[in-house]
């Protein structure tokens, strides 16, 4: 097993996780905005 290869895949996993978290944060933010608009109406 190459150590470098393990690091590379760990970095890819981290990047994928960050993208996933960004997506979750964004959708939560959108839901919150829509909920606030509903309360104002």
N, C-alpha and C positions, 0 to 999 in steps of 0.2 A: 504494500500500500504506500502510495506517495503522500507525504504530509501536505505538500502544496495543493494537491487535488482536493484534499479534505477541506482545506481553507477556502478554496474557490467555491465549492458547493455550499459551504456554510455561509459565505458571503451572498450567494444567490438566494439561499433560503431567507436570509435576513432582509434582503431587498424585496423579496416577494411578500414577506410579512409586513414590511413597512407600507407597501402599496395597498395591501389588504386593510391595514389600519387606517390609512388615508381614506379609503372608500367608506369604511364604517363611520369615521368621523364626519365625513361629508354628508352621508345620508342622515345621520343623527342631527346634524346642523340644519338640514333641509326640513326635517320633521318638526324641529323646534320652531323654525320660522313659520311654517304652515299653521302650527298650533297657536302661535301668538297672533297670527292674522285672524284665526277663527275666533279667538277671545275678543279681539277688537271689534269684530263685526257686530 
